[in-house]
Amino acid sequence: MAPRSEVHPIAGANDVVKVRQVARSWALDLKLSLVDQTKLVTAASELARNTLDHGHGGTMRVEQVENGLRKGIKLTFEDKGPGIPDIAMALRDGYTTGGGLGLGLSGSKRLVNEFDIKSEVGRGTTIAITRWK
Amino acid sequence: MERIPILKLGDFLLVTIQVDMHDQLAITLQDDLTTQIAKHASRGVLIDISSLEIVDSFIGRMLANIAAMSKVLDAQTVLTGMQPAVAITLVELGMSLSGIKTALNVERGMEILSQFTDPGYEPQDADGSQE
């Protein structure tokens, strides 16, 4: 039986690619539709890049979760970086501190069913996303 | 260093992205393409992404940048073969790639580029007009 949870490091650009592959493989195992797989993997890519660029690296935990009869994939991105002072602001479309498009957080939130963000300035940021089947 | 090959075909440059792109590879492609456009005075760039399983905001921005830079260098960019699931995800993410011409496959993409570089397509200049 497949393990119920795994943790992967996000320490370099190649880890962003690796995280995408891991998310894809778990989504395939759960037989998510192709569109749902693509949404989950894209959200994973955005958040992994955030973890790397803004959080100075961290980890992604992947797990299969259940809620009654429903099954889903939960991805948790954790870093010990500078944290986000104003989460509401950071979740707005187009808000960026990194010179990008400002779609990473707000966009990935739209791609999943559940999006939970916790951040403490100076301590780090944890973002958990779930895509239900 | 790992690179995505750029093929020259007459006035056009062809790129087929077949690997899961990490960010540096995307940036390298952007640099290589603009260099090649200038070197060969290319009129069009066709980028086929039919093998790409995701396009996130970084890759999307890179594609939009390539189209914008090509335009400044007097070349037209066509993006071909985007998978439907990728298109759905990209729009939901918030990127519509509105500045980029797209085609469903390479064949239709080449037609668009040919039309663009057809001399009849260009507006006639003053001294070329009838008396």
Interface residues (C-beta under 8 A of the other chain):
Chain A: A13 N14 V16 V17 R20 Q21 R24 L34 V35 Q37 T38 K39 V41 T42 S45 E46 R49 D93 G100 L101 L103 G104 S106 G107 S108 R110 L111
Chain B: D20 M21 H22 D23 Q24 E53 I54 V55 D56 S57 F58 G60 R61 Q83 P84 A85 V86 I88 T89 L90 E92 L93 G94 M95
